[in-house]
Structures are given as C-alpha cells and as structure tokens.
C-alpha cells in the first residue's frame, strides 16, 4: 500500500452521493472526511486478499477494481467490477472478521479508507450510518442471490449480454463506433464474471462480432448495437 498525503480532503458533496453516507448532516460528513486515510495502488496489486482480516473500509476515488472470489481448487469468479465513488470492503462494518473476496486493481487507482475502529466510532455517534450499512448489506445479499439464480438457470448468452450491458451503463463512454466499455477487460475476466469458460465467451463474442453487435480487441469491448444485446438479455 502506498500512502498518500493526509492533507487530501474528501468533499462533503462527494461523500453525500455515496450510499453509506447518504442523509447524514454536513457537519458529520466533515468529521468523517477528516478521519479518512488515503493510499494508491498500481495495476494488478491488491487492496486486500480473500481471507485477510477485515480491518478497513474503502472508497475508490480513481481507477477500477475487480472483486474476486476463489474456491479451494483455485478457480476464480469475478463477483463485480467497481469504479470511482464506490465503497468496497464494507464487511469491515459488520461482525465478519475476514474479507470473503479479494480486491484487485485493474488500473492505477487511489482510494480513501477508514479503519474498522474509526468507522465503528462514527456509527456510535451517527445512527444513520448503521441504517445505511444495513441497506448496503441487504443489497449485496440480493445481488448474490440474483447472481446464483442466473448462473443456475440462464443461458450463457443471456448472462454475457447482461454483463456487457451493465458494464456499459456504469463504465461506458460514447465513441464514433458505439459504446466503449472503458475498463481493461479480458475475455477470461468476462468468463469469470458470467460463470463460464474462456472458450465459450470467445465463441459467443466472435458470433456477435459477425453480427456487428460488438467490436472486440485485446482487453477492450465496444458495443455497436446495444439493442441486439438487450434483445438477447431479455429473451
């Protein structure tokens, strides 16, 4: 972890747009901001590993991070990819002693973080924090249940289309060719996100390229015809 100068200040406006800090008075947001620490990491480094002690809660300020879970056989699943102004490691606010996933940096990133001790002191002083945290945890559980149902019951094409559309909605930028998913994304990572194999993802993307739905290159996907993917995702 590379620490950044503690002189950095998180704006209360930005904090107010983060789920954990919504509906909290400005004076309290200023206190929370002053207690933040900062660090930076390079691509492929980790903020924490699966099984590490859950000591910190993080707010991503720059870059993208993938949350990865491994099974005892070493197989990986990408649980989700997050971008700036997104909270991660929120289990540090609960009774969990360890992180159930790894947080791997996809490109050079910066994050603010609070220690478990600090954030729990804030919770005691600001009850709204506890309510927000409960809603975040409930949302994560719902996402995991939905993910399990999709992997168990839906065709791979449908899962892959939904994944690309979600990434386009959160990290897409409009370019002349279509919507560029502005994250360095390999086909292996797409396979891990959709619960399938690299071969299957490559086969489907090649078919979609032939149909002019997408343009794919190394670590890059451009959606040329979003309606085509929407049709696949909804059928």
DRENFI-827304 format. One record per residue (C-alpha): x, y, z. Coordinates in steps of 0.02 Angstrom, whole numbers, plus 50000, padded with zeros to 5 digits. Layout:
<atom east="X" north="Y" up="Z"/>
...
This chain:
<atom east="50000" north="50000" up="50000"/>
<atom east="50068" north="50171" up="49953"/>
<atom east="50006" north="50304" up="50073"/>
<atom east="49957" north="50472" up="50002"/>
<atom east="49969" north="50638" up="50093"/>
<atom east="49843" north="50654" up="50233"/>
<atom east="49814" north="50833" up="50177"/>
<atom east="49690" north="50768" up="50049"/>
<atom east="49511" north="50811" up="50093"/>
<atom east="49356" north="50721" up="50032"/>
<atom east="49221" north="50844" up="49986"/>
<atom east="49058" north="50828" up="50081"/>
<atom east="48968" north="50838" up="49913"/>
<atom east="49054" north="50680" up="49852"/>
<atom east="49028" north="50587" up="50016"/>
<atom east="48843" north="50632" up="50014"/>
<atom east="48825" north="50537" up="49850"/>
<atom east="48900" north="50376" up="49922"/>
<atom east="48768" north="50255" up="49987"/>
<atom east="48849" north="50237" up="50158"/>
<atom east="48848" north="50425" up="50189"/>
<atom east="48678" north="50475" up="50120"/>
<atom east="48560" north="50578" up="50230"/>
<atom east="48699" north="50623" up="50350"/>
<atom east="48717" north="50806" up="50407"/>
<atom east="48858" north="50908" up="50330"/>
<atom east="48944" north="50933" up="50499"/>
<atom east="48955" north="50744" up="50521"/>
<atom east="49016" north="50720" up="50343"/>
<atom east="49156" north="50843" up="50379"/>
<atom east="49208" north="50740" up="50531"/>
<atom east="49206" north="50581" up="50427"/>
<atom east="49307" north="50665" up="50290"/>
<atom east="49441" north="50723" up="50413"/>
<atom east="49465" north="50546" up="50477"/>
<atom east="49494" north="50470" up="50304"/>
<atom east="49663" north="50399" up="50258"/>
<atom east="49724" north="50383" up="50079"/>
<atom east="49825" north="50262" up="49975"/>
<atom east="49866" north="50218" up="49796"/>
<atom east="49900" north="50054" up="49708"/>
<atom east="49963" north="50002" up="49537"/>
<atom east="49878" north="49883" up="49415"/>
<atom east="49869" north="49702" up="49474"/>
<atom east="49903" north="49745" up="49656"/>
<atom east="49775" north="49708" up="49792"/>
<atom east="49693" north="49817" up="49922"/>
<atom east="49657" north="49657" up="50017"/>
<atom east="49656" north="49470" up="49987"/>
<atom east="49519" north="49344" up="50019"/>
<atom east="49545" north="49284" up="50197"/>
<atom east="49634" north="49442" up="50258"/>
<atom east="49574" north="49522" up="50418"/>
<atom east="49433" north="49644" up="50379"/>
<atom east="49516" north="49796" up="50455"/>
<atom east="49471" north="49936" up="50334"/>
<atom east="49325" north="50001" up="50232"/>
<atom east="49372" north="50085" up="50067"/>
<atom east="49302" north="50216" up="49948"/>
<atom east="49375" north="50206" up="49773"/>
<atom east="49423" north="50378" up="49707"/>
<atom east="49512" north="50335" up="49545"/>
<atom east="49529" north="50180" up="49435"/>
<atom east="49435" north="50015" up="49431"/>
<atom east="49441" north="49864" up="49545"/>
<atom east="49377" north="49688" up="49523"/>
<atom east="49310" north="49590" up="49671"/>
<atom east="49368" north="49411" up="49651"/>
<atom east="49325" north="49252" up="49746"/>
<atom east="49423" north="49090" up="49733"/>
<atom east="49370" north="48913" up="49781"/>
<atom east="49485" north="48781" up="49860"/>
<atom east="49530" north="48718" up="49685"/>
<atom east="49595" north="48889" up="49637"/>
<atom east="49453" north="48930" up="49517"/>
<atom east="49409" north="49115" up="49513"/>
<atom east="49244" north="49206" up="49497"/>
<atom east="49236" north="49394" up="49469"/>
<atom east="49095" north="49448" up="49584"/>
<atom east="49087" north="49625" up="49517"/>
<atom east="49191" north="49767" up="49446"/>
<atom east="49181" north="49936" up="49531"/>
<atom east="49227" north="50111" up="49477"/>
<atom east="49259" north="50279" up="49563"/>
<atom east="49150" north="50338" up="49707"/>
<atom east="49107" north="50158" up="49752"/>
<atom east="49126" north="50084" up="49925"/>
<atom east="49211" north="49915" up="49949"/>
<atom east="49264" north="49810" up="50097"/>
<atom east="49103" north="49860" up="50186"/>
<atom east="49100" north="49696" up="50283"/>
<atom east="49226" north="49779" up="50398"/>
<atom east="49074" north="49866" up="50473"/>
<atom east="48994" north="49700" up="50521"/>
<atom east="49040" north="49552" up="50627"/>
<atom east="49142" north="49470" up="50488"/>
<atom east="49324" north="49451" up="50539"/>
<atom east="49390" north="49419" up="50363"/>
<atom east="49360" north="49479" up="50186"/>
<atom east="49268" north="49345" up="50084"/>
<atom east="49340" north="49412" up="49920"/>
<atom east="49499" north="49492" up="49853"/>
<atom east="49502" north="49672" up="49789"/>
<atom east="49619" north="49675" up="49638"/>
<atom east="49668" north="49835" up="49550"/>
<atom east="49634" north="49835" up="49363"/>
<atom east="49723" north="50001" up="49329"/>
<atom east="49817" north="50125" up="49436"/>
<atom east="49700" north="50178" up="49574"/>
<atom east="49678" north="50287" up="49726"/>
<atom east="49563" north="50256" up="49873"/>
<atom east="49512" north="50334" up="50037"/>
<atom east="49491" north="50218" up="50184"/>
<atom east="49438" north="50214" up="50365"/>
<atom east="49495" north="50087" up="50493"/>
<atom east="49365" north="49974" up="50571"/>
<atom east="49391" north="50060" up="50739"/>
<atom east="49365" north="50233" up="50664"/>
<atom east="49209" north="50190" up="50564"/>
<atom east="49128" north="50100" up="50712"/>
<atom east="49158" north="50252" up="50822"/>
<atom east="49069" north="50354" up="50687"/>
<atom east="48925" north="50230" up="50688"/>
<atom east="48903" north="50255" up="50876"/>
<atom east="48894" north="50443" up="50851"/>
<atom east="48793" north="50442" up="50689"/>
<atom east="48650" north="50313" up="50692"/>
<atom east="48607" north="50346" up="50509"/>
<atom east="48772" north="50262" up="50463"/>
<atom east="48710" north="50098" up="50538"/>
<atom east="48547" north="50109" up="50440"/>
<atom east="48640" north="50143" up="50278"/>
<atom east="48759" north="49999" up="50312"/>
<atom east="48613" north="49879" up="50338"/>
<atom east="48539" north="49931" up="50171"/>
<atom east="48707" north="49904" up="50085"/>
<atom east="48725" north="49730" up="50159"/>
<atom east="48547" north="49685" up="50108"/>
<atom east="48585" north="49744" up="49932"/>
<atom east="48741" north="49637" up="49922"/>
<atom east="48645" north="49483" up="49980"/>
<atom east="48511" north="49516" up="49847"/>
<atom east="48644" north="49534" up="49712"/>
<atom east="48725" north="49369" up="49762"/>
<atom east="48557" north="49279" up="49762"/>
<atom east="48517" north="49350" up="49590"/>
<atom east="48689" north="49302" up="49527"/>
<atom east="48668" north="49123" up="49588"/>
<atom east="48497" north="49110" up="49506"/>
<atom east="48566" north="49175" up="49340"/>
<atom east="48712" north="49054" up="49338"/>
<atom east="48598" north="48910" up="49384"/>
<atom east="48456" north="48942" up="49262"/>
<atom east="48502" north="49062" up="49121"/>
<atom east="48590" north="49031" up="48957"/>
<atom east="48770" north="49092" up="48945"/>
<atom east="48725" north="49211" up="48802"/>
<atom east="48596" north="49296" up="48911"/>
<atom east="48716" north="49312" up="49058"/>
<atom east="48854" north="49382" up="48948"/>
<atom east="48737" north="49508" up="48865"/>
<atom east="48677" north="49568" up="49035"/>
<atom east="48855" north="49583" up="49098"/>
<atom east="48910" north="49688" up="48949"/>
<atom east="48756" north="49800" up="48961"/>
<atom east="48786" north="49826" up="49148"/>
<atom east="48968" north="49872" up="49118"/>
<atom east="48915" north="49990" up="48979"/>
<atom east="48792" north="50077" up="49096"/>
<atom east="48923" north="50100" up="49233"/>
<atom east="49084" north="50124" up="49135"/>
<atom east="49032" north="50157" up="48955"/>
<atom east="49083" north="50307" up="48852"/>
<atom east="49012" north="50354" up="48682"/>
<atom east="49134" north="50349" up="48536"/>
<atom east="49101" north="50351" up="48348"/>
<atom east="49100" north="50161" up="48338"/>
<atom east="48974" north="50139" up="48479"/>
<atom east="48987" north="50122" up="48670"/>
<atom east="49162" north="50084" up="48733"/>
<atom east="49170" north="49991" up="48899"/>
<atom east="49307" north="50099" up="48974"/>
<atom east="49388" north="49961" up="49078"/>
<atom east="49534" north="49849" up="49027"/>
<atom east="49434" north="49688" up="49016"/>
<atom east="49499" north="49520" up="48958"/>
<atom east="49392" north="49378" up="48893"/>
<atom east="49449" north="49274" up="49041"/>
<atom east="49379" north="49406" up="49159"/>
<atom east="49215" north="49405" up="49063"/>
<atom east="49211" north="49216" up="49082"/>
<atom east="49239" north="49232" up="49270"/>
<atom east="49101" north="49363" up="49282"/>
<atom east="48975" north="49255" up="49191"/>
<atom east="49019" north="49087" up="49268"/>
<atom east="49078" north="49003" up="49109"/>
<atom east="49236" north="48961" up="49013"/>
<atom east="49355" north="49066" up="48910"/>
<atom east="49315" north="48960" up="48757"/>
<atom east="49128" north="48991" up="48774"/>
<atom east="49148" north="49179" up="48796"/>
<atom east="49265" north="49189" up="48646"/>
<atom east="49144" north="49089" up="48538"/>
<atom east="48996" north="49199" up="48583"/>
<atom east="49091" north="49362" up="48559"/>
<atom east="49152" north="49302" up="48389"/>
<atom east="48972" north="49265" up="48340"/>
<atom east="48918" north="49437" up="48400"/>
<atom east="49059" north="49519" up="48303"/>
<atom east="48999" north="49431" up="48145"/>
<atom east="48826" north="49503" up="48179"/>
<atom east="48905" north="49675" up="48209"/>
<atom east="48837" north="49683" up="48386"/>
<atom east="49011" north="49713" up="48461"/>
<atom east="49191" north="49751" up="48417"/>
<atom east="49318" north="49658" up="48522"/>
<atom east="49505" north="49680" up="48537"/>
<atom east="49632" north="49641" up="48672"/>
<atom east="49557" north="49697" up="48838"/>
<atom east="49427" north="49804" up="48751"/>
<atom east="49244" north="49787" up="48703"/>
<atom east="49140" north="49911" up="48603"/>
<atom east="48953" north="49884" up="48593"/>
<atom east="48899" north="49933" up="48416"/>
<atom east="48717" north="49880" up="48427"/>
<atom east="48652" north="49889" up="48606"/>
<atom east="48475" north="49841" up="48554"/>
<atom east="48541" north="49673" up="48494"/>
<atom east="48614" north="49635" up="48665"/>
<atom east="48457" north="49698" up="48752"/>
<atom east="48354" north="49576" up="48649"/>
<atom east="48468" north="49432" up="48699"/>
<atom east="48469" north="49485" up="48882"/>
<atom east="48279" north="49491" up="48890"/>
<atom east="48240" north="49328" up="48799"/>
